Amino acid sequence: MRRRSRLLLILGILLAIVAMLLTYTMLQKPQQPAEQPPIVTRKVAVAVQDIPYGTLIDPLAVEMRDWPVDTAPADAIGNTADLAGKYAKTAIFAGQIIQAKMIATPSELASGEGPASILIPVGMVAYPFPIDELSGVSYALKSGDRVDVLITFKFLQVDRETQVAFPLDRNQPGDIQGVQIPRLVSQLTLQNIEVLRVGSWYVPPVQPTTQQQGGQQQQAQATPPPPAVVTLLMPQQDALVLQFAKEAKATIELALRNPNDQEMVTTQSVTLDYMLARFNITVPILRDESLETLIPATR
């Protein structure tokens, strides 16, 4: 009986050792990770270097990367072709996803979307110039056009000491009474000036008007007025030329150029003497007689 008990004890000990060995073996096996769902990604444009505000986006400053869909902005740029010719409307930093709201085309900027200063090259300024139907080339000007500036000055003879225009009225015998006729001179001045924008940068919302038609009221859009100003791109010194001409009350007109004509030309100032000489105009002399048909009617 004692021997049987001893065998059972030994058998129990052996079973316990086997169980321990099995448990240890199972614990040493690598645990299989739980299967994770696949991450869905999309291509987005990411800046690989800082892109300063107002600069043309360099393709070398951007690369396409796979980005998780759930963390990518909805308006993230997904193709480098969408960045061609675009400007940064805000500073873009390295590692930042480029979004549609951060960029704009020149035409979008010229139409008022974003700051106009982005479109002004270094060393240039944007100068506003008032126009009407004549000076504005019959309102044919569009953004991107090139124009020449024609200026006509009116010269008057003045007294050197007082800078008063002749004739002077000093209430002395022999003084000439009347108004001095200005001497005109016209010249082509600034050339190949780019039109940045036609019309005001601020465009107020158009208010619909109510029209009565057939006994019923109908909404109609009001016709916007023609543009009264253009914005020109030019060096600072040329802007001063226009400023002086405006302050001198000169007549300033714009002449539209062919977009492929970049040649700078030299012209001769046009005066009365130039017109007489070039076109061989004979000035009639003062005579004591005239033709009957030239005598003004008295009744």
C-alpha positions in Angstrom: 0.0 0.0 0.0 2.8 2.3 0.9 4.6 1.5 -2.3 1.5 2.3 -4.3 1.2 5.7 -2.6 4.8 6.4 -3.4 4.2 5.7 -7.1 1.2 8.0 -7.2 3.2 10.8 -5.6 6.1 10.4 -8.1 3.6 10.4 -11.0 1.9 13.6 -9.7 5.3 15.2 -9.4 6.2 14.2 -12.9 2.8 15.5 -14.3 3.4 18.8 -12.5 6.9 19.1 -14.0 5.4 18.4 -17.5 2.7 21.0 -17.0 5.3 23.6 -15.9 7.5 22.8 -19.0 4.5 23.1 -21.3 3.5 26.5 -19.7 7.1 27.8 -20.0 7.3 26.7 -23.6 4.0 28.5 -24.5 5.2 31.7 -22.8 8.4 31.7 -24.8 6.6 31.6 -28.1 6.3 35.1 -29.8 2.8 36.5 -29.5 1.1 37.1 -32.8 0.0 40.8 -32.9 -3.7 41.5 -33.6 -4.3 42.1 -37.2 -4.5 45.9 -37.9 -6.8 47.3 -40.7 -4.8 48.8 -43.6 -4.1 52.6 -43.6 -5.7 54.4 -46.5 -3.5 57.1 -47.9 -3.6 59.7 -50.6 -0.9 61.8 -52.4 -0.5 65.3 -51.1 2.0 68.1 -51.9 4.3 68.8 -49.0 6.8 71.7 -48.9 10.4 70.5 -48.4 11.6 74.0 -47.8 10.2 77.3 -46.6 8.2 79.1 -49.3 8.0 82.8 -48.5 4.8 84.7 -48.7 4.3 86.3 -52.2 6.7 84.2 -54.1 6.2 82.0 -57.2 6.2 78.4 -56.0 9.3 76.5 -57.1 8.6 72.9 -58.1 11.9 71.9 -56.4 10.5 73.1 -53.1 7.6 70.6 -53.2 7.4 66.8 -53.2 4.5 64.4 -53.3 4.0 62.2 -50.3 1.6 59.5 -49.2 -0.5 60.8 -46.3 -3.3 59.2 -44.3 -6.6 60.2 -45.7 -8.1 60.8 -42.2 -5.5 63.5 -41.3 -5.0 65.1 -44.8 -6.8 68.5 -45.3 -9.7 68.2 -47.6 -8.2 70.9 -49.9 -4.7 69.5 -49.9 -3.0 69.8 -53.4 -2.8 66.3 -54.9 -0.8 67.0 -58.0 2.3 69.1 -58.6 0.8 70.3 -61.9 -1.8 72.2 -59.8 1.1 74.3 -58.5 2.5 75.5 -61.8 2.5 79.3 -62.0 0.9 79.7 -58.6 1.9 82.2 -55.9 2.0 81.7 -52.2 -0.8 83.7 -50.6 0.7 83.0 -47.2 4.1 81.8 -45.8 4.4 78.0 -46.3 6.9 76.2 -44.0 8.9 73.0 -44.7 6.9 69.9 -43.9 3.6 71.7 -44.3 0.9 70.3 -46.5 0.1 72.8 -49.3 -3.6 73.6 -49.4 -5.6 75.3 -52.2 -6.4 78.3 -49.9 -2.6 79.0 -49.7 -2.0 79.6 -53.4 -3.4 81.6 -56.3 -2.8 82.3 -59.9 -1.8 85.8 -61.2 -5.2 86.3 -62.7 -6.9 85.4 -59.4 -4.7 87.9 -57.6 -5.3 90.5 -60.2 -9.1 90.0 -59.8 -8.8 90.8 -56.2 -8.3 87.4 -54.6 -5.4 87.9 -52.2 -3.0 90.9 -51.7 -2.1 92.8 -54.8 1.5 93.2 -53.5 2.3 89.6 -54.5 2.1 90.6 -58.2 4.6 93.5 -57.9 8.1 92.4 -58.9 11.1 93.6 -56.9 12.1 97.1 -58.0 8.7 98.0 -59.4 5.6 99.7 -58.0 1.9 99.6 -58.8 0.7 103.0 -59.9 -3.0 104.0 -60.3 -3.8 106.0 -63.4 -7.2 107.5 -64.1 -8.8 106.7 -67.5 -11.8 107.5 -69.6 -12.9 106.2 -72.9 -10.2 108.1 -74.8 -7.2 107.8 -72.5 -8.1 104.2 -71.8 -8.1 103.0 -75.5 -11.8 102.8 -75.7 -11.9 100.6 -72.6 -10.1 97.9 -74.5 -7.4 97.4 -71.8 -7.1 94.1 -70.0 -4.8 92.8 -67.3 -1.5 91.8 -68.8 -1.7 94.3 -71.7 1.3 96.6 -72.5 0.9 100.3 -73.2 2.9 103.3 -74.2 2.3 106.7 -72.5 1.7 109.8 -74.7 2.0 113.1 -73.0 1.2 116.6 -74.3 2.5 119.6 -72.3 1.2 123.2 -72.7 4.0 125.8 -72.4 3.3 129.4 -71.4 5.7 132.3 -71.4 6.0 133.7 -67.9 7.7 136.7 -66.3 11.0 135.3 -64.8 10.8 137.4 -61.7 7.1 136.8 -60.7 6.5 133.6 -62.7 3.2 135.2 -63.8 2.0 134.3 -67.3 2.2 137.0 -69.9 0.6 139.3 -70.8 1.1 141.1 -67.5 -1.5 143.7 -66.5 0.3 146.6 -64.8 -2.2 149.2 -65.8 0.4 150.9 -68.0 -0.1 152.4 -71.5 0.7 149.9 -74.2 0.0 146.8 -72.1 -1.4 143.9 -74.2 -4.7 142.6 -73.0 -5.8 139.0 -73.7 -5.1 135.4 -73.0 -1.8 133.8 -73.9 -2.1 130.8 -76.3 -0.1 127.8 -74.9 2.6 126.2 -77.0 1.9 122.5 -77.3 4.5 119.7 -77.5 3.6 116.0 -77.6 6.0 113.1 -76.9 6.0 109.4 -76.5 7.4 108.9 -73.0 7.1 105.7 -71.0 7.0 102.5 -73.1 5.9 98.9 -72.8 4.2 99.4 -69.4 2.3 96.4 -68.1 -1.3 96.8 -67.0 -1.7 95.0 -63.7 -5.5 95.5 -63.3 -8.3 97.4 -65.0 -10.8 99.0 -62.6 -10.8 99.4 -58.9 -9.5 96.7 -56.6 -12.5 97.2 -54.4 -15.7 96.1 -56.2 -18.8 96.8 -54.2 -21.6 94.2 -54.5 -24.0 94.8 -57.3 -27.4 95.6 -56.0 -30.2 94.1 -58.1 -32.8 96.5 -59.3 -36.6 95.9 -59.6 -38.2 96.3 -62.9 -42.0 96.3 -63.7 -42.8 94.0 -66.6 -46.1 92.7 -67.6 -47.7 93.7 -64.3 -45.0 91.7 -62.4 -41.9 92.9 -60.6 -38.7 91.2 -61.9 -35.2 91.4 -60.4 -32.5 92.6 -62.8 -28.8 93.1 -62.3 -27.6 96.7 -62.5 -25.1 97.4 -65.3 -21.6 98.2 -63.7 -20.0 101.5 -64.7 -17.0 101.5 -67.0 -13.6 101.4 -65.3 -12.3 104.7 -64.2 -8.7 103.7 -63.3 -6.0 101.2 -64.3 -3.1 100.0 -62.2 0.2 100.1 -64.0 3.5 98.3 -63.2 6.6 100.4 -63.5 9.9 101.4 -61.9 9.6 104.1 -59.2 11.3 106.7 -61.5 8.7 106.2 -64.2 5.9 106.5 -61.6 7.4 109.9 -60.8 7.1 110.9 -64.5 3.4 110.2 -64.5 3.0 111.9 -61.2 4.7 115.1 -62.5 2.7 115.0 -65.7 -0.6 114.8 -63.8 0.4 117.6 -61.4 1.4 119.7 -64.5 -2.1 119.3 -65.9 -0.6 117.6 -69.0 -2.8 115.6 -71.3 -1.9 111.9 -70.8 -3.1 109.1 -73.1 -2.3 105.4 -73.3 -1.6 103.6 -76.5 -2.1 99.8 -76.7 0.9 97.7 -77.9 1.1 94.3 -79.6 2.0 91.7 -76.9 4.9 90.5 -79.0 6.3 94.0 -79.6 9.0 94.6 -76.9 11.1 97.1 -78.9 11.9 100.4 -77.3 11.6 103.2 -79.9 12.9 106.7 -80.2 10.5 109.4 -81.3 10.7 113.1 -82.1 8.7 115.6 -80.1 5.7 116.9 -82.1 5.3 120.7 -82.1 3.6 123.1 -84.4 6.9 123.5 -86.3 7.2 119.8 -86.6 3.7 119.5 -88.1 4.3 122.3 -90.6 7.7 120.9 -91.7 6.8 117.2 -91.9 3.5 117.6 -93.8 4.6 120.7 -95.8 1.7 122.8 -94.4 1.7 126.4 -95.8 0.5 129.0 -93.3 -1.7 131.5 -95.0 -0.4 135.1 -94.9 -2.5 138.0 -93.7 -4.2 139.7 -96.6 -6.4 142.6 -97.3 -8.9 140.6 -99.3 -10.8 137.3 -98.9 -13.1 135.1 -100.8 -16.8 135.9 -100.7 -17.6 132.4 -99.4 -15.3 132.9 -96.5 -17.0 136.1 -95.3 -19.2 135.3 -92.2 -22.9 135.8 -92.8 -24.4 138.8 -91.1 -28.0 137.7 -91.3 
